[in-house]
Amino acid sequence: MFGSQLRLWRTRARYSREQLADEAGYSLDTVASVEKGRRMPPTDLVETAETLFDAGGMLRDAASKIVRSKYPDWFEEYAQYEADAVSLGLYENHVVPGLFQSEEYASAVFHSDYPRLDDAEIERRLSARVERQALLSRTPRPMISAVVEQIVLERWIGGREAMKDQLVHLLQVAELRYVDMQIMPTRRESHAGLAGPMYLIETDAQQRLVYSEMQKGSVLISDPKDVSDLNLRYGMLRSQALTPEESVSLLRKTLEDL
């Protein structure tokens, strides 16, 4: 509905999509996608259209009625559970867990995405990630454990300086009393987590869930038997990883060697 209203006001004002795109500082594809209802309208695009087309506040009002999700559709449900979790168990094998990412590192992760995300989408996702990290300082504190592959510390996403800042940030997170961070050595000969990353959640109602991502999608597992199996798997992962103390030492050495 918003897209059709934007198109109506634009054509009444005798502006082309190209002209609106130039005035707002967005690509022609972005404007076309908004008008066709394929993407959310960026706030500054709405404001530019409101002024150019003298819409009397109607475009601004229409945009305010849109329910804006801060996250991709496939992540939204997990994010709601995570925000209220009393405990979390994280296993990551490609990147630093989102909750522990520095802003520069997170930006580099989003810039690495293919197909390429436009600047507005990167900014939206980055803002949502930073906001999500409020979990680390909320009251009451959740209990968090994390197992991260050693290779993640050696993958310089964003470059050397960005990785230095990320390692410093990881050390700060690891010092929090309610966070246990463990590193899984690359040369470990047995490994319980070869099936990929997983996030284990316990809610304040003692509900247990497991979230797992894949290319262009995810699954939120609630079946008690499956959740139990994955909790056992995560327990084995923790036993195979370095202790929190050994992991902090490895983090410091990796930072020194950069």
SULQUI-V214739 format. One line per field, one symbol per residue. phi: phi as a letter, one per 40 degrees, with the letter a starting at -180 (. if undefined). burial: + if it has 24 or more other ideal C-beta (glycine too) atoms within 12 Angstrom, else -. A space follows every 50 residues. Layout:
phi=???
burial=???
This chain:
phi=.cdccccccccccgbcccccdcccgbcdccccccccgcacccdccccccd cccfcggcccccccccccccbddcbdccdccccbccabbbbbbbbcddcb cccccccccccccbddccccccccccccccccccdcbcbccccbbabbcd cccbcccghccccccccccccccccccbbbbbbccccccbacbcchcabb bbcccgcbbbbabacgiabbcbddccccdcccccccdccccccdcccccc dccccccc
burial=-++-+++-++----+-+--++--+-+---++-+++---++++--++-+++ -++-+---++-++-------++--+--++-+++-+++++++++-++++++ ++++++++++-------+-++--+++-+++-++-++-----+-+++++++ -+++++++---++++++++++-++-+-+++++++-------++--+++++ ++-----++++++----++++-----+--++-++--++-+++-+--++-+ +--++---
